Structure formats: structure tokens, C-alpha cells
């Protein structure tokens, strides 16, 4: 296992997969002084060319080529979930730390293999970003842990987005390949609920919705969670591009940017227009890093940005409801209403890098480690199972 | 069974119980030309005096005295739930139609007796008001039934109020006597969900919260509903006077009036101040019809009033999310966002009188009949049972 000395120089990252997840993480890689992108791997030539042009580092066709030729400290994996296990195995064999996009895996079996690989190799692996990392959620967790408002008792989460009608690859519309809102979106609400409540979901009961035969995967769900310490929670989600719950978040988008309220309603129309002469997959690629319609992140885009969010979250302690927003946390307590304002983020998703660096340099187990990720996945799989069997499902791989 | 001819003169109502429920129904009784309050019964002398002064009719100590001495068409029952069965029996024996406040009863056994009494007597009984009557909910139901937006698939409901910290009688803080938010508030969300979805809840899974030992009854809950026709729903409620979800209803209060956003946060303080030298029960009585701090409804209060509501409701059809508000229904559909504005109500809760009159003069079974009320109660009892046993509960008395 190799580590850099953080005091001397930034950690060198090799980015495997230059797709949409990478595009969204790019401002973090660009702006956080503790890390530096030094090389990449992606099957798409356009993406490799753009990477080499911008970052002056080399881009390879595969993770193996990258590992053979480059000296990096951390492998970032932003590929589709089907590739994760093999790529994590390769990185572990090379003794590299890992930052892996969610979902880490699609099965508990693969998750167990990954845990085994990472723990045997003695490397650190953080799974994220997911919205449990968001500063307002972390702040809410601190307020809960302080016990200032008594014990946490109930959580309500709700998010209505246009998720299902953004340009998609075919696998993103196939549940068995990790598509749909359960693996991608429920994973966020589960992460938030587990982050706030301590982590141990005992059982859940869910219903899911597949309402568009042309996009035959889950696009919506309702879930009840029974959690340790007499806590219960609900999660409601629809990605069918109807109601936009960013209205309940003071019109901040998931990214923390001010939301343009006029475009959301056009989601289906826009998708139809774009796909008149091109496959949807091509549309997606064209908007992704290296694609002809891809725009590099604007260096000034942080200016208007508050923290990321994932829709309405209300955490009810005995003596206050806590409501994380993009800009801070509303506290509605027994006798007053206050807003715990948070500083604007200098670097988006800096919390992910915080956790990664802390785990490496203080040799700590990161919160969002492989076991935590498996527990999140278990909850997502249980949502699908509960809806299918129309019964409550018990969870056995939860950790706090 | 006696009926008036509605074309000739208004239906004569005898009001049994002049407490808070009556106070809230009073504007309806005053303003709806199809009905007239002619007599009353209440054990409190102040209430009887005020009634006789205002309405020129006689007020008695008991329903029996009222029935012995007065010729009325409809008995309104607004007494605590413990008296309902006997009073309904008395009214049925006299062949009177009934308007009964919810909850109709606290047990399925009492409900069955009431059904038997009402159906044998051949009278009509409407149980309400409850928020399933509200015009925006009825409008949403019509839009669902029109199938314009495809089948209904999912409902999310959420309400955060100060319910538990309004001045209460002791029985209102005792679950076994019908106190707490399950019988009083879940009944509304259940009524809304059943009204929108068709009515047949198959199972539910719930958690409840009793967070204040000085008010030892349920003050909060989270529920998942599995409903016929592949519909699922969630209901979230807290009455702990923290977050105020009227913020999500464009700052309209439950009554449909503009909400004063400064007073809600003072709920506990206000209750403490008022009860420094008086019992809470006395405070409540003093604010109720006939009490020294009671104010008769202002004749102009309809001016600013839109329709009543019960917090956030989002009904997701395959091609649109429908969101009933105080002033109408937002439609977030595949390709547009519209607002189906409703006319301002001339008479609050006119929908209750509509249903009562229609049932009597067209000899129809009202939607909110005793069997519907028993089905609502069954769901409320199941919420308590599910939370206690930590398991899903099947419902067997549901009707559409």
C-alpha cells in the first residue's frame, strides 16, 4: 500500500470511467487542492483525447493499462456498476485506495467479495458521492448526536424529479443491470436516513412503480422503514418528471444551484426533440465528457452554488424538527424557529474528499466504506423484494 | 322517518354537543340556506344560554329531552366519541337522520352496532366533516376517475401541525378514550387516501410516536398503505408543534384562511401562559361556544377563505401528479403544468351538507356512511396495532 504524505503534495487520482458520474465529480477534482487528476481510463477515444488535452496526463483504454503504466494513489471508479467488481479487484491487487461511485454492486454476493478484496488489501475505499455526505445532512446528524433536542424519533423524506427522462443508456432503464430509481435514487434516501438515524434498518415495507412501458424500470416508490431505537422513516420518490419537489427546497436544484423553474416541465419534450435523429444513448454520450455537446465546468459555477440536496428531509427529534436545506438547517424547536446557516461550499462534495483523506492519513475506516455500501444496497434490494412480494422484509446486513 | 320537502323549507337540525366540533361547524350551519339550527342539547348551561339567545330555539340538557320536545329532521352529534353510540341509538329510535362527527366510534364492535341501528331505522347518516370532503380533494378524485392522466398509482400525504398543544380535555390526551392524533388526524389522511384511491386498503405498516410524557398519547406517525389496484400510499403526521407544513400549502391554514406565520411557533408558550391559573380543560371550555373567551364566527370571515385542506397531498397518476391546494388543484402532467382553480366557497364545508341532502332527498347511501366510517376507523386501529406489534396488518372491513 502506497500513500502520499498529504502535507507535501496532493493525492494523485486515476479516474476510471469518464462518463456522467465523472462529469459531475469533475468540479470537485478540479477545485479541491488535496487531490489531483493524473491519469484516466475510458473506452471512448473522444473522452481520452479531451482528458489528455486538459489534464496533461495520459488516458488509457482500461484500468489494467492505467495501473501498469501510472503511479497513482487513488483509483476513482465511475464506470457502470457491472464493471465495479473487476475494477476494484484490479485496484486492490495494485494496493490502490479507492473512491467508487454508488451503487458499489448490484448483489450482496458481489458486495461481500468487494469487502473481502478491500479489507484483505488493506486499502481504504469510500463509496460515493451520495447525498448522505451533504454538509446539511452532516450538520443535521451532528445536531441529532448532540442530543440538544432529545432523541430522534421519525424521519420523512420526499423527492420528485425528472430522473427517468434524462437521456439514458439502455442499461440505465433495465433494473437487472442496475437501472431505474431504486439503485440510483433510493440509494440516496437510504443513505440519508441511515446517516441520520444511526444506520440500522430492521425491516422495511415498500411499493414501487413502473408506469412507462417504454422505460420499463422502477420510476417511483414509497417506503416505510422500521429502524433501531424506536425510529421510523418514510421515503417517497418519483422520477416521472411531473411535480418538482425542488419547490419545497426554496427552488434550489439537487446541485445546490438556483433552479430554472421553466425547464423542468419541458423534460419529455426536450428528450423527444433530441432523439428525433439520434439514439438516446448517443444523446447521452454527446453530453458527457468528451462528447460534442459537453461543456467543461465553468470555473465560476461555484459562485451561486449552495450545498447539494436530495429533496425534502424532516428529521423529528422529541423537541425539534430539523430540516436540512441547501443553505443550512431549519430548526423548528419547542420554543423557537431558527436557521443554522452553513457557509457556502468552496469545493462541491468536499465532504467526500474529507472522508477519503481522513481514512487514508489517519488510517480510519471511512463511514461510507464497503460494509456501509452493502447495507445501503441491502435496503435497495429489500425495496424491490418488498414491493414484489407485497410483504415486509427484514434486513440483516445493517451496520451503524 | 320524517323528511322535509327541501324545495319548501330548510332541514331543521338539532345539535347535540355544543363544543369545539360544533363551534367549527357553526359557520356552515349559519350560512347554508338548506339547513337551519332549531334546537340543541348540551350539559353546559352557558352553552345552552348562548344557543337560546342566538338561535331563538330551545336548548336541552340531553338528546332525550330534545327528541321528546322538538320536531327536527336531522340530529347533529358533536359530542365526545364515548357518547356517540347511545345518542345515535336515540336518534335512530326517533327516526331522525344523522350528521355525526368523526370518529364515529372507537371500536369495530361499536361501529357494527351503529351500522345495524342506522340501517334498521332506515335513516341516513353522514359521518363528517373530514378532509376527504374538501372540494380540492373531490376535484382531484374527479380528475382521477376521468382517467385523463391514466390510472392512479401512488399517493403521498404529509402534515405537520400544532395539534397536540391546543388546549385539551384529559380524554383528548388518552388514546383509549379516543385522544391523540390517530383517531382525530390519521382519520383525515385515511379518508383522503381512501377517497382518492377508491377505498380498499389491503394492508398497512405504521410507526407511531408518543414523545411527551405529559401528553401521553400518539402525537406522530408514519404509515405505508398497500391499496387495491396496485396503488400504494404514505401518510406522515406530527402534531408536536415544530415544523408547520402549511408552508407547503402556500401558507393557507387548515381552515383555508391565510395563515399567520408568527403565532404557530408560540403554541407551547401560549398554552403555558393560559394554564398558569386555570386547568387546561377550563381553558378549552372558555374558548368553546358559550365560554367567556368564545367569539362568535364573524359573518365576513368567508371573505378571505379558500377551501379547507389537510396538508400536502400528491396523487401520482401515470401521466400526472395532482396536488390539491386550498384554492384548486395543481396538475403537473407529461407536458404541462396547470392549475385547476376552484371557486371560493360561499359556505364552508358545503360538501357535507351536499352529501347529507342528496342522501335524504334522493334516497342514496351517502359516501361517508357508517360502513365507510368503520373502514376509516379500521385503518386507524390498524395503525396503532401495526406500530405496537411492529408488523404489517391486514384490513378486512374496507369498502369502496
HADDOCK unambig.tbl for C-alpha pairs under 7 A between the chains (distance, minus, plus):
assign (segid A and resid 207 and name CA) (segid B and resid 232 and name CA) 6.03 0.50 0.50
assign (segid A and resid 211 and name CA) (segid B and resid 318 and name CA) 5.58 0.50 0.50
assign (segid A and resid 222 and name CA) (segid B and resid 233 and name CA) 6.72 0.50 0.50
assign (segid A and resid 222 and name CA) (segid B and resid 234 and name CA) 6.66 0.50 0.50
assign (segid A and resid 223 and name CA) (segid B and resid 224 and name CA) 6.78 0.50 0.50
assign (segid A and resid 224 and name CA) (segid B and resid 223 and name CA) 6.77 0.50 0.50
assign (segid A and resid 224 and name CA) (segid B and resid 224 and name CA) 5.71 0.50 0.50
assign (segid A and resid 232 and name CA) (segid B and resid 207 and name CA) 6.02 0.50 0.50
assign (segid A and resid 233 and name CA) (segid B and resid 222 and name CA) 6.72 0.50 0.50
assign (segid A and resid 234 and name CA) (segid B and resid 222 and name CA) 6.67 0.50 0.50
assign (segid A and resid 242 and name CA) (segid B and resid 320 and name CA) 5.81 0.50 0.50
assign (segid A and resid 242 and name CA) (segid B and resid 321 and name CA) 5.65 0.50 0.50
assign (segid A and resid 242 and name CA) (segid B and resid 332 and name CA) 4.78 0.50 0.50
assign (segid A and resid 242 and name CA) (segid B and resid 333 and name CA) 5.45 0.50 0.50
assign (segid A and resid 242 and name CA) (segid B and resid 334 and name CA) 6.33 0.50 0.50
assign (segid A and resid 243 and name CA) (segid B and resid 321 and name CA) 5.82 0.50 0.50
assign (segid A and resid 243 and name CA) (segid B and resid 332 and name CA) 5.34 0.50 0.50
assign (segid A and resid 248 and name CA) (segid B and resid 248 and name CA) 6.83 0.50 0.50
assign (segid A and resid 265 and name CA) (segid B and resid 335 and name CA) 6.52 0.50 0.50
assign (segid A and resid 265 and name CA) (segid B and resid 336 and name CA) 6.23 0.50 0.50
assign (segid A and resid 265 and name CA) (segid B and resid 337 and name CA) 6.96 0.50 0.50
assign (segid A and resid 266 and name CA) (segid B and resid 335 and name CA) 6.60 0.50 0.50
assign (segid A and resid 268 and name CA) (segid B and resid 334 and name CA) 6.92 0.50 0.50
assign (segid A and resid 268 and name CA) (segid B and resid 335 and name CA) 6.92 0.50 0.50
assign (segid A and resid 318 and name CA) (segid B and resid 211 and name CA) 5.57 0.50 0.50
assign (segid A and resid 320 and name CA) (segid B and resid 242 and name CA) 5.81 0.50 0.50
assign (segid A and resid 321 and name CA) (segid B and resid 242 and name CA) 5.65 0.50 0.50
assign (segid A and resid 321 and name CA) (segid B and resid 243 and name CA) 5.82 0.50 0.50
assign (segid A and resid 332 and name CA) (segid B and resid 242 and name CA) 4.78 0.50 0.50
assign (segid A and resid 332 and name CA) (segid B and resid 243 and name CA) 5.35 0.50 0.50
assign (segid A and resid 333 and name CA) (segid B and resid 242 and name CA) 5.46 0.50 0.50
assign (segid A and resid 334 and name CA) (segid B and resid 242 and name CA) 6.33 0.50 0.50
assign (segid A and resid 334 and name CA) (segid B and resid 268 and name CA) 6.94 0.50 0.50
assign (segid A and resid 335 and name CA) (segid B and resid 265 and name CA) 6.54 0.50 0.50
assign (segid A and resid 335 and name CA) (segid B and resid 266 and name CA) 6.62 0.50 0.50
assign (segid A and resid 335 and name CA) (segid B and resid 268 and name CA) 6.95 0.50 0.50
assign (segid A and resid 336 and name CA) (segid B and resid 265 and name CA) 6.24 0.50 0.50
assign (segid A and resid 337 and name CA) (segid B and resid 265 and name CA) 6.96 0.50 0.50
assign (segid A and resid 392 and name CA) (segid B and resid 392 and name CA) 6.89 0.50 0.50
